[in-house]
Amino acid sequence: MKMIANFIVYVLLSVQLFAQETDKTIVISDDLKIIRLSENALIHDSMMQVEGWGNVSCNGLIYINNGECYLFDTPANDSLSEVLINWLENVEKVRIKGVVVNHYHDDCLGGLAAFHKRGIPSYANIRTLKLAANENNVIPQIGFDQKLVIQLGDKEIVCEYFGEAHTTDNIVAWFPNDRLIFGGCMIKSLNAGKGNLNNANTLEWPSTIRKVKKTFTDVQTVVPGHGKYGAVDLLDYTIQMFEK
């Protein structure tokens, strides 16, 4: 009888652990899912049809604290952004304070109009504002030059420009409480290829990543613009890729 009771406890614990693991990914729709990294940090992963590349998975980040959040990049289009906004407000019960755009490509700001429509402010590097205007994309509202520091309750977020890489305007976001970097498309997932180089500076790319690595020395988690998140080895992988 004791053996049976122990077995039942074991099964229940196993189921609980399995549930905790699978609960990290929340499927909102066929083209949008959420991956929980921590209590505060979540990846929003949306699908985007890209000419020459097919259906591409695009990462953005959500950072939540005390019932408020900032987003880092939008989902791929306005309709998916509306779905994400509704999920955050009605399911997570958080207020969206703003959106920070990594660079001027559609996989970063393709859904920006949906946020502006709701009165949610957007931020980007001043280079991004100019490039978005040149491309007739939706333009982020508030520009910064080298660094933007965001205070979200008792947590700080640092958005910083380190130089050219995937584009001339790409930035990174650093979340010191989680020791997390969201690097967008300038950081590659392990085993990924070089991707779209139409607007890249491949000569400066390794140097830019080295500056990121030198500035943020206590990194635990790195989220790239596409593909699976990882650790500091994603920075090393990206450096080596563009040094070859």
Secondary structure in CASP SS format (residue, H / E / C, confidence):
PFRMAT SS
TARGET T0000
AUTHOR 0000-0000-0000
METHOD secondary structure of the structure
MODEL  1
M C 1.00
K H 1.00
M H 1.00
I H 1.00
A H 1.00
N H 1.00
F H 1.00
I H 1.00
V H 1.00
Y H 1.00
V H 1.00
L H 1.00
L H 1.00
S H 1.00
V H 1.00
Q H 1.00
L H 1.00
F H 1.00
A H 1.00
Q H 1.00
E H 1.00
T H 1.00
D C 1.00
K C 1.00
T E 1.00
I E 1.00
V E 1.00
I E 1.00
S E 1.00
D C 1.00
D C 1.00
L E 1.00
K E 1.00
I E 1.00
I E 1.00
R E 1.00
L C 1.00
S C 1.00
E C 1.00
N C 1.00
A E 1.00
L E 1.00
I E 1.00
H E 1.00
D E 1.00
S E 1.00
M E 1.00
M E 1.00
Q E 1.00
V E 1.00
E C 1.00
G C 1.00
W C 1.00
G E 1.00
N E 1.00
V E 1.00
S E 1.00
C E 1.00
N E 1.00
G E 1.00
L E 1.00
I E 1.00
Y E 1.00
I E 1.00
N E 1.00
N C 1.00
G C 1.00
E E 1.00
C E 1.00
Y E 1.00
L E 1.00
F E 1.00
D C 1.00
T C 1.00
P C 1.00
A C 1.00
N C 1.00
D H 1.00
S H 1.00
L H 1.00
S H 1.00
E H 1.00
V H 1.00
L H 1.00
I H 1.00
N H 1.00
W H 1.00
L H 1.00
E H 1.00
N H 1.00
V C 1.00
E C 1.00
K C 1.00
V C 1.00
R E 1.00
I E 1.00
K E 1.00
G E 1.00
V E 1.00
V E 1.00
V C 1.00
N C 1.00
H C 1.00
Y C 1.00
H C 1.00
D H 1.00
D H 1.00
C H 1.00
L H 1.00
G C 1.00
G C 1.00
L H 1.00
A H 1.00
A H 1.00
F H 1.00
H H 1.00
K H 1.00
R C 1.00
G C 1.00
I C 1.00
P C 1.00
S E 1.00
Y E 1.00
A E 1.00
N E 1.00
I H 1.00
R H 1.00
T H 1.00
L H 1.00
K H 1.00
L H 1.00
A H 1.00
A H 1.00
N H 1.00
E C 1.00
N C 1.00
N C 1.00
V C 1.00
I C 1.00
P C 1.00
Q C 1.00
I E 1.00
G E 1.00
F E 1.00
D C 1.00
Q C 1.00
K E 1.00
L E 1.00
V E 1.00
I E 1.00
Q E 1.00
L E 1.00
G C 1.00
D C 1.00
K E 1.00
E E 1.00
I E 1.00
V E 1.00
C E 1.00
E E 1.00
Y E 1.00
F C 1.00
G C 1.00
E C 1.00
A C 1.00
H C 1.00
T C 1.00
T C 1.00
D C 1.00
N C 1.00
I E 1.00
V E 1.00
A E 1.00
W E 1.00
F E 1.00
P C 1.00
N C 1.00
D C 1.00
R C 1.00
L E 1.00
I E 1.00
F E 1.00
G E 1.00
G E 1.00
C C 1.00
M C 1.00
I C 1.00
K C 1.00
S C 1.00
L C 1.00
N C 1.00
A C 1.00
G C 1.00
K C 1.00
G C 1.00
N C 1.00
L C 1.00
N C 1.00
N C 1.00
A C 1.00
N C 1.00
T C 1.00
L C 1.00
E C 1.00
W H 1.00
P H 1.00
S H 1.00
T H 1.00
I H 1.00
R H 1.00
K H 1.00
V H 1.00
K H 1.00
K H 1.00
T H 1.00
F C 1.00
T C 1.00
D C 1.00
V C 1.00
Q C 1.00
T E 1.00
V E 1.00
V E 1.00
P E 1.00
G C 1.00
H C 1.00
G C 1.00
K C 1.00
Y C 1.00
G E 1.00
A C 1.00
V C 1.00
D H 1.00
L H 1.00
L H 1.00
D H 1.00
Y H 1.00
T H 1.00
I H 1.00
Q H 1.00
M H 1.00
F H 1.00
E H 1.00
K C 1.00
END
